[in-house]
């Protein structure tokens, strides 16, 4: 029998389900579990129901089932009410799955399916279930793909791109955004939704997420981790980190390698920077996330650039890129599979024969949040002001980079105004993780 037997069972029963019960995968899973238990946990999320379908039952689900109380007769009656024609189709499907020569009688279908689910429940409860062989479409153990989740074009529904300016520096540019109103009202609703969907993706590595079989539990754990993290810094820092992660992955297609929160989990320090891996026509780039939220645009720019200059000086006097130094002493084996580590190390520490392909300097991903007046949803005024802000930022950054010997380091700058960065950061982070 195939490894993901739970999915096969659901597919078999969906053959005979009503249009209402088979409207979606998650609905069908919920119906089966509702019938199998006295009172299945209704708040169990749509995403987690899909995960059970694609990856099979797990211990957490088995615990919820046990707590709800098993009612085999309820599920048996539900299946018995299927038409004889449908039960005959299900019997034939089960016969094919089992590679059995003898066709099951239609009055045996309900007993077989209930016993099947009970066995899967016991295996999950005892940690004996087989791992699903369902593929996500690529080999996760070889891939260093983007992690950010943007279902339903939520990025485009959250941010309005105002202006993009290429800097007179290699591969560098500034992009200015404004938050889009929600139903005509200035609101952080979509921003919070976008960030909430990506908390666990920001906090945990691809390897850790692949090895966790409960998305709800992972998100809850991410919230706890970030609550501890924000106590060590402040809401502006965490919001900036989350946004530089979102913008670098979305705009530059630069997947994260390790985030500041991951470094904090390992070392208990908030001093290390998030690291991303970018690529363009000129080759690979290791990008350091450098966010700053300040009361004015000038303050945000200068604070962020001084941070970058310190990192650049460490690289100059330390013998190589800051990122390479951090990752050389890091914990890649805890966060990546061997195949992924080889790929990262080949980029960072190439052999002498391929030295020209390696990363020679750090790049900087700079998110700047700054205060603006209340535009009262005046789109023309917003565009005019933020365009002027982008042009001012271009001049300041170009002058600073040139005068401080940073012209070999690509920079990617994102501008996002807030009515009150400190107050709004606190509001947003409270809604995301509490404090």
N, C-alpha and C positions, 0 to 999 in steps of 0.2 A: 504494500500500500504506500502511496506517496507520503512524504514526511509531514506535510501540513494536512493532517487528516481533518482538522476542524474546518478548514476551508472547504474541503471536499464534502463534508457532511452538510455544511450550509448550502453549498451549490446543489446538492442532491435534493434538499428540502425546498429550495427556491423554485424547483420545477413545478411544485404543486401549490405553492403559496398564492394567496389572493394578490391582486394588483397592489393593494394597500400595503400588505406585508412584504412584498418583494420590490417596493418602489426604489430602494437603495440597498447597498450592501449592509450599511450600518443598521438600517431598519430591520433587515432580516436577522442579523445577529442579535439585536435587542429582543426581537420577538421570540426567538428560540430560547434565549436565556430567561426571558420573562416566564415562558411556559415551563421551563425546567426548574424554576425556583419559586418559593413562596412570594418573595418580593425582591426582585433584582434591583440593584441600585440604579434608579432612573438618572441621577446626575452623571453617570459614567459617560464620558464625553464621546462625541461623534468620532473624533480622531482616534480615541483609544479603541472604540468598537471596530474601526477599520483595521487598526493594528492587530487586533485579535484575529480578524479574518485573514490577513496576509501572513501573520507570523505564528498563529496558533495560540492556544490557551497558555497562560503562565501562572506562576504561583500567586501573584497578586489577584488575578481574576479568580483563581480557585478559592482564595480566601474569601473574596466577596460572595462567591456562590455559596460557600459553606455557611457564611454568616446569614445569608438570606434564607437558607433552608431549602433543601432539595425536595422537589415534588415531581417524581418521575411520572406519576399517573397523569399529571396535568399535560406534560409534553406528549405522552402516549395518546391521550384523548385527542389532542390537537392534530396529530398525524393520522389517527384513525378516521377523522372527519374528512380527510382527503378523498377524492373520488377513486374508485377502483382503477380507473384508467390511469390516473396520475401515480397511484401506488405501484402499478405495474411498470411504469416508466422508471420510477425510482428503483425498483427491484432490479431492473435490467442494468441500470447505471451501476448499482452496487456490485452486481455480478461481474461487470466489466472491470471494475476497480480491483476486485479480489481475484480476477482471472479464474473464476469458478465455472465449472461446467453445468452445475445444477442451479436452476432459476429459483429464487426465493418466492414463496407463496405470498400473495398480497397481504394476508392477515398476519404475516410475520414482520412486515416492514416496520411497524411502529416499535415492536419489541427490539428489533435489531438496532434501529437508530437511537433509541433511548439508551440501550446498553453501550452503544458506541460512544455516545457523549459521556456516559458515566465513567467509562474506562479512560477517556481523555482527561476528564476532571481529576481522577485519582492519579494519573501519571503527572499532571501538572502540579497537583498538591504535594506530591512526593519528589518533585524535581526530576522526574524520569521521562518527560515528554521529549520526543525527537525534535531537533531543530528544523525549522522550515527551510526548504531549499528554494523558496521563492526569491528570485533575483530582482533587484531594484533597477535593472537595466544596464548596470555597469559593475565592474569589480571594485567594490569599496576598498579592498585591501591594497589596491594599486593606485587608487585615484586620490588626488588632492583637489577636490572640487569645491565650488562655492557652497557655503553652508547656510547663507541667509535664506529665509522663507518669505516669499512675497505673493502668496496665493491671492488671486483676484485683483492683480495689479495694484496692491495696496500702497506701494511706494508712489505710484503716479497719482493715487487718490489723496496722498498725504502732502506731497511737496509740489509746488509750482516752480519749475525752473525759470528764473528771471534773466540771467545773463551768464554767458561763458566767455572767458577771455584767456587766450593763450599768452603765457608769460614769455619774455625774450630770453628764456633759459631752456635748456634741453628738456623736452617732454613734460613741461610744467604748465599748469593752467589753474584758473580760478573759476569756480562755479557758484553762483548765488541762487539761493532758493528762498521761497516763502511758504509758510504753512497755508494750505488751502482751507477755506472755510467749510464747515460741515453744515449743510442745509442753510447756507447764508450767514452762519454765525462763526466768528473766530473761536476755534475749539482745538483742544489737543486730543480729541477722541480718536482720530485715525492714527495719530502718532503713537499714542499709548497702545493701541491695538497692534501696530506694526512691531513695536518694541516687545510687547508681551509674547508675541508669536516666536520671538527669537531669543528669549532669555536663556533657555537651555542650550541653544546653538552657540550662543556667545560664551557661556560658562564652561561647557563640556566639549571635549575633543570628539572627533568623528568616531574614534575607536570606542570611547566610553559610551557614546550614544548608541552605537551598533550593538553593544553588549548589554544594553539595558532593555528589558522587554516591557517596560511600563512608562509610557510617555507622561502620564499624569504625575507619577511619582518623580520622574526626572525633572519636570517643571517645578514641582514643589521643592525639590532639593536645590534647584538653581535659585529659586526665590530666597531660600534660607542662606545660601552662600553669598548672594549679593547683599542681603541684609547685613551680614557680618562685614562684607567689603566696604559698604557705604559708611559704616561706623568708624572705619579707619581713615576715611578721607572726608568726603562731603557729597551731597546730591549732585552738585555741578560736575564733579569729577566723574561720577558714574554715568550721568546722562551723556557727557561728552564722549566717554569711552564707547557707550552703546551706539551713539550716532556716527562716530568715525568708523566703527565696524560696519554699520549699515551702508554708509556712503561709499567706502572703499570697495566693498563687495559688489554693490549695485553699479556704481559709476565706472570703476576701474576694472571690474571683474577680477579683483585681487583677493583670492581666498585667504582667510586667516590661517596663520600657523600656530600661534599661541597668543591668547589675549592676556591683558593685565590681570583679569580675574583668575585665569588659570595659573599664572605665576604666583598670585596671592595664595591660591589653594596649596601650592607646593611649598613655597618658601615663607609664607606669612608676611610678605612685604608688599607694599603698594608702589614701590619705587621703580619697578621694571615696566617697560612699555609693551603695548600690543604690537605684534609682528604679522605682516601680511606678505604674500608672495604675488608679485605682479609680473606681467610679461607684455612686451610690445615688440615692434620691429627691431629695436636695438638690443633685445635680449631680456634676461631675467632682472627683476628688481626685488630687493627686500625692503619693504615699506614699513616705517615706524609710525604707529598711530600717535598723533600729538594733538589732542583736543584742548580747547580752552574756552570757558564761558566767563565773560567779564561784563562790566557795566557799560563799556564803550567799545567800539570797533577797534580803535587805536590800541587800547589796553590789551584786547584779545590778541591782536596781531603781534605786538611786541613781546608779550609773555610767551606765546607759542614759538616765535622765532628764536628767542633767547634760549628756550628749551632745546630747540633743534641745534643751535650753535654749540651748546654744551656737549650734545651727543656727537657732533661733528668733531669737536676738539678731542673728545675721548678716542674717537677713531683715528685721528691724526697722530696722537701720541701713544696709542695702544697697538698700533701695527695692523689694523684692519677694521672692517665695518663693525659698528657697535652690535648689530644684529648677530653677526657670525660669532662674536665673542659670547653673547648671551646663550645662543643655541648650542655652542660647543660644550658648555658646562651644564646644559639643561637636561630635561627628562623626556626626550623624544620617545624613548621606548615605552613610557607610560601612556603616551597620547597617540602613538601611531603604530601601524603594523610595519614589519621589517621592510616590505617593499616600498612603503611610503618614505621611511627613513632614508633608504638608499637614494631615492629621488631627491629629497631635500638636501642631503649631504653632497650629492653630485653637483648641485647648483651652488652650494655655499663653499664647499671645499673641493673644487675640481682637481683632477690630476694635472701635473705640470704640462702634459701634452695638450690639455684642453683649458689651460689657465685663462685664455682670453674669453671663454664662455662663462666664467664665474662672475659673481657679483663683486664689483670692485668698491662701490660706495653705497652708503645708505640713501634711501629716498624717504620722503616725509609726507605722510597723509595728515593734513591739518584741518580739523573741524573747528570753526569759530562761531560761537554763539554770542550775541551781543544785544544790547538794549536799543529799542527804537520807540518812537512815540506811537500812540494808538492811531492807526490809519483809518479806523472805522469802516473797514472793508472797501476802501476807495482803491480799486484796482490800479487806476492810472497813477495815483500817488505812490502806491506800493512799488510799481515797476520803475518809476522815475527815481525814487529814493534808493532802492536797492541796486539799480544800475550805477548810480553815482557811488554807492558804497563799494561795489565791485571794482570800479575804476580807481577809487582811492586806495583800496587794498592792493591793487596791482602795482601802483606806484610805490607804496610803502614796502611791499615785499621785494620788489625788484631792487630797490635801493639797498635794503638791508642785506639781501643775499649777495649782491655784488661787493658791497663794502666789507663784508665779513668772510669773504673767500668761500662762499657756499655755492658758487655758480655751477659746480659739477654735480650737485645733488638735486635731482628732480623733486619738485614739490607739487602736491595735489591739494588744493585748498577749497573748502566748502564753507560758505557763509549762510547762516540761518539766524534771522533776528527774532528776539523775544520781547514782549512788553516789559518784562522784569525777569532777567535770567535767573537770579538767585531764588526768588519766590516761586517762579514757574518750575524750576528744577526740583525744588522741594515737593511741590504738588505732584508732579509727574512721578517722581521716584516713590513717594508715599503710596500712590495708586498701584505702582508696579510691584513693590516688594515690602512696603511698610518700613517702619524703623523702631 
